[in-house]
Amino acid sequence: MKGIILTLYIILGFIQLFAIHDGIMVWLQFPSFLAYILAFLLTYFPVIGSVVGIFAVLTVWHWPLWKTLLVFIWPLILFFVGGLYANIRSLFDSLRRY
């Protein structure tokens, strides 16, 4: 299961990278190489990259909203659920010490 999720996450990363690249080229009129550098930096951050990727896919590639959310939202959900789980577990571990 980990392998499938990792593969999907890598594919999503490339989709996000290319979408952000195209968005930067359209919105800011940057040259392709500079747009790739900026897109790579933005893609590295999970929440920022997803939000910019969603906006790029909607405005530049003209995907329907439901397809965009289907592709881009699941990592954010996993990110927030994982963080919530870690915080709750940390809270219970600290309470167990007393």
Chimera marker file (.cmm) of the C-alpha trace (Angstrom):
<marker_set name="trace">
<marker id="1" x="0.000" y="0.000" z="0.000" r="1" g="1" b="0" radius="0.5"/>
<marker id="2" x="2.874" y="2.362" z="0.795" r="1" g="1" b="0" radius="0.5"/>
<marker id="3" x="4.290" y="1.809" z="-2.681" r="1" g="1" b="0" radius="0.5"/>
<marker id="4" x="1.010" y="2.713" z="-4.361" r="1" g="1" b="0" radius="0.5"/>
<marker id="5" x="0.595" y="5.881" z="-2.308" r="1" g="1" b="0" radius="0.5"/>
<marker id="6" x="4.209" y="6.886" z="-2.928" r="1" g="1" b="0" radius="0.5"/>
<marker id="7" x="3.831" y="6.318" z="-6.681" r="1" g="1" b="0" radius="0.5"/>
<marker id="8" x="0.614" y="8.357" z="-6.791" r="1" g="1" b="0" radius="0.5"/>
<marker id="9" x="2.241" y="11.119" z="-4.750" r="1" g="1" b="0" radius="0.5"/>
<marker id="10" x="5.201" y="11.279" z="-7.166" r="1" g="1" b="0" radius="0.5"/>
<marker id="11" x="2.847" y="11.411" z="-10.164" r="1" g="1" b="0" radius="0.5"/>
<marker id="12" x="0.844" y="14.140" z="-8.438" r="1" g="1" b="0" radius="0.5"/>
<marker id="13" x="4.073" y="16.034" z="-7.805" r="1" g="1" b="0" radius="0.5"/>
<marker id="14" x="4.914" y="16.027" z="-11.504" r="1" g="1" b="0" radius="0.5"/>
<marker id="15" x="1.386" y="17.101" z="-12.467" r="1" g="1" b="0" radius="0.5"/>
<marker id="16" x="1.616" y="19.865" z="-9.895" r="1" g="1" b="0" radius="0.5"/>
<marker id="17" x="5.079" y="20.907" z="-11.115" r="1" g="1" b="0" radius="0.5"/>
<marker id="18" x="3.980" y="21.182" z="-14.743" r="1" g="1" b="0" radius="0.5"/>
<marker id="19" x="0.722" y="22.934" z="-13.839" r="1" g="1" b="0" radius="0.5"/>
<marker id="20" x="2.529" y="25.509" z="-11.696" r="1" g="1" b="0" radius="0.5"/>
<marker id="21" x="5.122" y="25.956" z="-14.442" r="1" g="1" b="0" radius="0.5"/>
<marker id="22" x="2.423" y="26.661" z="-17.016" r="1" g="1" b="0" radius="0.5"/>
<marker id="23" x="0.649" y="28.966" z="-14.575" r="1" g="1" b="0" radius="0.5"/>
<marker id="24" x="3.788" y="30.992" z="-13.902" r="1" g="1" b="0" radius="0.5"/>
<marker id="25" x="4.455" y="31.300" z="-17.626" r="1" g="1" b="0" radius="0.5"/>
<marker id="26" x="0.900" y="32.537" z="-18.270" r="1" g="1" b="0" radius="0.5"/>
<marker id="27" x="0.412" y="34.714" z="-15.171" r="1" g="1" b="0" radius="0.5"/>
<marker id="28" x="3.876" y="36.247" z="-14.830" r="1" g="1" b="0" radius="0.5"/>
<marker id="29" x="5.246" y="35.852" z="-18.386" r="1" g="1" b="0" radius="0.5"/>
<marker id="30" x="8.459" y="34.272" z="-17.049" r="1" g="1" b="0" radius="0.5"/>
<marker id="31" x="10.812" y="32.337" z="-19.333" r="1" g="1" b="0" radius="0.5"/>
<marker id="32" x="10.410" y="28.565" z="-19.177" r="1" g="1" b="0" radius="0.5"/>
<marker id="33" x="13.631" y="27.824" z="-17.255" r="1" g="1" b="0" radius="0.5"/>
<marker id="34" x="12.904" y="30.439" z="-14.588" r="1" g="1" b="0" radius="0.5"/>
<marker id="35" x="9.311" y="29.222" z="-14.350" r="1" g="1" b="0" radius="0.5"/>
<marker id="36" x="10.545" y="25.655" z="-13.733" r="1" g="1" b="0" radius="0.5"/>
<marker id="37" x="12.829" y="26.806" z="-10.935" r="1" g="1" b="0" radius="0.5"/>
<marker id="38" x="10.045" y="28.755" z="-9.234" r="1" g="1" b="0" radius="0.5"/>
<marker id="39" x="7.553" y="25.928" z="-9.822" r="1" g="1" b="0" radius="0.5"/>
<marker id="40" x="9.961" y="23.411" z="-8.287" r="1" g="1" b="0" radius="0.5"/>
<marker id="41" x="10.331" y="25.585" z="-5.183" r="1" g="1" b="0" radius="0.5"/>
<marker id="42" x="6.566" y="26.007" z="-4.832" r="1" g="1" b="0" radius="0.5"/>
<marker id="43" x="5.875" y="22.304" z="-5.411" r="1" g="1" b="0" radius="0.5"/>
<marker id="44" x="8.217" y="21.418" z="-2.535" r="1" g="1" b="0" radius="0.5"/>
<marker id="45" x="5.810" y="22.877" z="0.044" r="1" g="1" b="0" radius="0.5"/>
<marker id="46" x="2.728" y="20.621" z="0.420" r="1" g="1" b="0" radius="0.5"/>
<marker id="47" x="-0.036" y="23.115" z="1.138" r="1" g="1" b="0" radius="0.5"/>
<marker id="48" x="1.306" y="26.022" z="-0.920" r="1" g="1" b="0" radius="0.5"/>
<marker id="49" x="2.106" y="23.770" z="-3.872" r="1" g="1" b="0" radius="0.5"/>
<marker id="50" x="-1.331" y="22.183" z="-3.811" r="1" g="1" b="0" radius="0.5"/>
<marker id="51" x="-3.150" y="25.514" z="-3.648" r="1" g="1" b="0" radius="0.5"/>
<marker id="52" x="-1.107" y="27.063" z="-6.466" r="1" g="1" b="0" radius="0.5"/>
<marker id="53" x="-1.401" y="23.823" z="-8.463" r="1" g="1" b="0" radius="0.5"/>
<marker id="54" x="-5.182" y="23.786" z="-8.064" r="1" g="1" b="0" radius="0.5"/>
<marker id="55" x="-5.414" y="27.402" z="-9.174" r="1" g="1" b="0" radius="0.5"/>
<marker id="56" x="-3.118" y="26.743" z="-12.158" r="1" g="1" b="0" radius="0.5"/>
<marker id="57" x="-5.043" y="23.672" z="-13.285" r="1" g="1" b="0" radius="0.5"/>
<marker id="58" x="-8.349" y="25.532" z="-13.042" r="1" g="1" b="0" radius="0.5"/>
<marker id="59" x="-7.224" y="28.715" z="-14.795" r="1" g="1" b="0" radius="0.5"/>
<marker id="60" x="-4.593" y="27.540" z="-17.287" r="1" g="1" b="0" radius="0.5"/>
<marker id="61" x="-5.541" y="23.943" z="-18.125" r="1" g="1" b="0" radius="0.5"/>
<marker id="62" x="-9.302" y="24.552" z="-17.648" r="1" g="1" b="0" radius="0.5"/>
<marker id="63" x="-10.003" y="21.300" z="-15.794" r="1" g="1" b="0" radius="0.5"/>
<marker id="64" x="-13.426" y="20.934" z="-14.178" r="1" g="1" b="0" radius="0.5"/>
<marker id="65" x="-13.458" y="21.639" z="-10.449" r="1" g="1" b="0" radius="0.5"/>
<marker id="66" x="-14.399" y="18.079" z="-9.459" r="1" g="1" b="0" radius="0.5"/>
<marker id="67" x="-11.436" y="16.559" z="-11.343" r="1" g="1" b="0" radius="0.5"/>
<marker id="68" x="-9.076" y="19.130" z="-9.904" r="1" g="1" b="0" radius="0.5"/>
<marker id="69" x="-10.190" y="18.468" z="-6.343" r="1" g="1" b="0" radius="0.5"/>
<marker id="70" x="-10.070" y="14.715" z="-6.895" r="1" g="1" b="0" radius="0.5"/>
<marker id="71" x="-6.452" y="14.914" z="-8.021" r="1" g="1" b="0" radius="0.5"/>
<marker id="72" x="-5.112" y="17.565" z="-5.650" r="1" g="1" b="0" radius="0.5"/>
<marker id="73" x="-7.011" y="17.308" z="-2.372" r="1" g="1" b="0" radius="0.5"/>
<marker id="74" x="-6.176" y="13.780" z="-1.175" r="1" g="1" b="0" radius="0.5"/>
<marker id="75" x="-2.569" y="14.640" z="-0.153" r="1" g="1" b="0" radius="0.5"/>
<marker id="76" x="-3.806" y="17.642" z="1.814" r="1" g="1" b="0" radius="0.5"/>
<marker id="77" x="-6.331" y="15.455" z="3.611" r="1" g="1" b="0" radius="0.5"/>
<marker id="78" x="-3.611" y="12.906" z="4.426" r="1" g="1" b="0" radius="0.5"/>
<marker id="79" x="-1.292" y="15.718" z="5.543" r="1" g="1" b="0" radius="0.5"/>
<marker id="80" x="-3.845" y="17.210" z="7.932" r="1" g="1" b="0" radius="0.5"/>
<marker id="81" x="-5.121" y="13.851" z="9.226" r="1" g="1" b="0" radius="0.5"/>
<marker id="82" x="-1.536" y="12.730" z="9.842" r="1" g="1" b="0" radius="0.5"/>
<marker id="83" x="-0.766" y="15.941" z="11.706" r="1" g="1" b="0" radius="0.5"/>
<marker id="84" x="-3.938" y="15.642" z="13.743" r="1" g="1" b="0" radius="0.5"/>
<marker id="85" x="-3.130" y="12.026" z="14.599" r="1" g="1" b="0" radius="0.5"/>
<marker id="86" x="0.415" y="12.964" z="15.660" r="1" g="1" b="0" radius="0.5"/>
<marker id="87" x="-0.837" y="15.803" z="17.862" r="1" g="1" b="0" radius="0.5"/>
<marker id="88" x="-3.498" y="13.682" z="19.541" r="1" g="1" b="0" radius="0.5"/>
<marker id="89" x="-1.027" y="10.853" z="20.105" r="1" g="1" b="0" radius="0.5"/>
<marker id="90" x="1.488" y="13.308" z="21.572" r="1" g="1" b="0" radius="0.5"/>
<marker id="91" x="-1.191" y="14.692" z="23.873" r="1" g="1" b="0" radius="0.5"/>
<marker id="92" x="-2.122" y="11.232" z="25.137" r="1" g="1" b="0" radius="0.5"/>
<marker id="93" x="1.540" y="10.290" z="25.566" r="1" g="1" b="0" radius="0.5"/>
<marker id="94" x="2.162" y="13.405" z="27.645" r="1" g="1" b="0" radius="0.5"/>
<marker id="95" x="-0.961" y="12.724" z="29.757" r="1" g="1" b="0" radius="0.5"/>
<marker id="96" x="0.128" y="9.121" z="30.311" r="1" g="1" b="0" radius="0.5"/>
<marker id="97" x="3.388" y="10.319" z="31.915" r="1" g="1" b="0" radius="0.5"/>
<marker id="98" x="1.510" y="11.923" z="34.794" r="1" g="1" b="0" radius="0.5"/>
<link id1="1" id2="2" r="1" g="1" b="0" radius="0.2"/>
<link id1="2" id2="3" r="1" g="1" b="0" radius="0.2"/>
<link id1="3" id2="4" r="1" g="1" b="0" radius="0.2"/>
<link id1="4" id2="5" r="1" g="1" b="0" radius="0.2"/>
<link id1="5" id2="6" r="1" g="1" b="0" radius="0.2"/>
<link id1="6" id2="7" r="1" g="1" b="0" radius="0.2"/>
<link id1="7" id2="8" r="1" g="1" b="0" radius="0.2"/>
<link id1="8" id2="9" r="1" g="1" b="0" radius="0.2"/>
<link id1="9" id2="10" r="1" g="1" b="0" radius="0.2"/>
<link id1="10" id2="11" r="1" g="1" b="0" radius="0.2"/>
<link id1="11" id2="12" r="1" g="1" b="0" radius="0.2"/>
<link id1="12" id2="13" r="1" g="1" b="0" radius="0.2"/>
<link id1="13" id2="14" r="1" g="1" b="0" radius="0.2"/>
<link id1="14" id2="15" r="1" g="1" b="0" radius="0.2"/>
<link id1="15" id2="16" r="1" g="1" b="0" radius="0.2"/>
<link id1="16" id2="17" r="1" g="1" b="0" radius="0.2"/>
<link id1="17" id2="18" r="1" g="1" b="0" radius="0.2"/>
<link id1="18" id2="19" r="1" g="1" b="0" radius="0.2"/>
<link id1="19" id2="20" r="1" g="1" b="0" radius="0.2"/>
<link id1="20" id2="21" r="1" g="1" b="0" radius="0.2"/>
<link id1="21" id2="22" r="1" g="1" b="0" radius="0.2"/>
<link id1="22" id2="23" r="1" g="1" b="0" radius="0.2"/>
<link id1="23" id2="24" r="1" g="1" b="0" radius="0.2"/>
<link id1="24" id2="25" r="1" g="1" b="0" radius="0.2"/>
<link id1="25" id2="26" r="1" g="1" b="0" radius="0.2"/>
<link id1="26" id2="27" r="1" g="1" b="0" radius="0.2"/>
<link id1="27" id2="28" r="1" g="1" b="0" radius="0.2"/>
<link id1="28" id2="29" r="1" g="1" b="0" radius="0.2"/>
<link id1="29" id2="30" r="1" g="1" b="0" radius="0.2"/>
<link id1="30" id2="31" r="1" g="1" b="0" radius="0.2"/>
<link id1="31" id2="32" r="1" g="1" b="0" radius="0.2"/>
<link id1="32" id2="33" r="1" g="1" b="0" radius="0.2"/>
<link id1="33" id2="34" r="1" g="1" b="0" radius="0.2"/>
<link id1="34" id2="35" r="1" g="1" b="0" radius="0.2"/>
<link id1="35" id2="36" r="1" g="1" b="0" radius="0.2"/>
<link id1="36" id2="37" r="1" g="1" b="0" radius="0.2"/>
<link id1="37" id2="38" r="1" g="1" b="0" radius="0.2"/>
<link id1="38" id2="39" r="1" g="1" b="0" radius="0.2"/>
<link id1="39" id2="40" r="1" g="1" b="0" radius="0.2"/>
<link id1="40" id2="41" r="1" g="1" b="0" radius="0.2"/>
<link id1="41" id2="42" r="1" g="1" b="0" radius="0.2"/>
<link id1="42" id2="43" r="1" g="1" b="0" radius="0.2"/>
<link id1="43" id2="44" r="1" g="1" b="0" radius="0.2"/>
<link id1="44" id2="45" r="1" g="1" b="0" radius="0.2"/>
<link id1="45" id2="46" r="1" g="1" b="0" radius="0.2"/>
<link id1="46" id2="47" r="1" g="1" b="0" radius="0.2"/>
<link id1="47" id2="48" r="1" g="1" b="0" radius="0.2"/>
<link id1="48" id2="49" r="1" g="1" b="0" radius="0.2"/>
<link id1="49" id2="50" r="1" g="1" b="0" radius="0.2"/>
<link id1="50" id2="51" r="1" g="1" b="0" radius="0.2"/>
<link id1="51" id2="52" r="1" g="1" b="0" radius="0.2"/>
<link id1="52" id2="53" r="1" g="1" b="0" radius="0.2"/>
<link id1="53" id2="54" r="1" g="1" b="0" radius="0.2"/>
<link id1="54" id2="55" r="1" g="1" b="0" radius="0.2"/>
<link id1="55" id2="56" r="1" g="1" b="0" radius="0.2"/>
<link id1="56" id2="57" r="1" g="1" b="0" radius="0.2"/>
<link id1="57" id2="58" r="1" g="1" b="0" radius="0.2"/>
<link id1="58" id2="59" r="1" g="1" b="0" radius="0.2"/>
<link id1="59" id2="60" r="1" g="1" b="0" radius="0.2"/>
<link id1="60" id2="61" r="1" g="1" b="0" radius="0.2"/>
<link id1="61" id2="62" r="1" g="1" b="0" radius="0.2"/>
<link id1="62" id2="63" r="1" g="1" b="0" radius="0.2"/>
<link id1="63" id2="64" r="1" g="1" b="0" radius="0.2"/>
<link id1="64" id2="65" r="1" g="1" b="0" radius="0.2"/>
<link id1="65" id2="66" r="1" g="1" b="0" radius="0.2"/>
<link id1="66" id2="67" r="1" g="1" b="0" radius="0.2"/>
<link id1="67" id2="68" r="1" g="1" b="0" radius="0.2"/>
<link id1="68" id2="69" r="1" g="1" b="0" radius="0.2"/>
<link id1="69" id2="70" r="1" g="1" b="0" radius="0.2"/>
<link id1="70" id2="71" r="1" g="1" b="0" radius="0.2"/>
<link id1="71" id2="72" r="1" g="1" b="0" radius="0.2"/>
<link id1="72" id2="73" r="1" g="1" b="0" radius="0.2"/>
<link id1="73" id2="74" r="1" g="1" b="0" radius="0.2"/>
<link id1="74" id2="75" r="1" g="1" b="0" radius="0.2"/>
<link id1="75" id2="76" r="1" g="1" b="0" radius="0.2"/>
<link id1="76" id2="77" r="1" g="1" b="0" radius="0.2"/>
<link id1="77" id2="78" r="1" g="1" b="0" radius="0.2"/>
<link id1="78" id2="79" r="1" g="1" b="0" radius="0.2"/>
<link id1="79" id2="80" r="1" g="1" b="0" radius="0.2"/>
<link id1="80" id2="81" r="1" g="1" b="0" radius="0.2"/>
<link id1="81" id2="82" r="1" g="1" b="0" radius="0.2"/>
<link id1="82" id2="83" r="1" g="1" b="0" radius="0.2"/>
<link id1="83" id2="84" r="1" g="1" b="0" radius="0.2"/>
<link id1="84" id2="85" r="1" g="1" b="0" radius="0.2"/>
<link id1="85" id2="86" r="1" g="1" b="0" radius="0.2"/>
<link id1="86" id2="87" r="1" g="1" b="0" radius="0.2"/>
<link id1="87" id2="88" r="1" g="1" b="0" radius="0.2"/>
<link id1="88" id2="89" r="1" g="1" b="0" radius="0.2"/>
<link id1="89" id2="90" r="1" g="1" b="0" radius="0.2"/>
<link id1="90" id2="91" r="1" g="1" b="0" radius="0.2"/>
<link id1="91" id2="92" r="1" g="1" b="0" radius="0.2"/>
<link id1="92" id2="93" r="1" g="1" b="0" radius="0.2"/>
<link id1="93" id2="94" r="1" g="1" b="0" radius="0.2"/>
<link id1="94" id2="95" r="1" g="1" b="0" radius="0.2"/>
<link id1="95" id2="96" r="1" g="1" b="0" radius="0.2"/>
<link id1="96" id2="97" r="1" g="1" b="0" radius="0.2"/>
<link id1="97" id2="98" r="1" g="1" b="0" radius="0.2"/>
</marker_set>
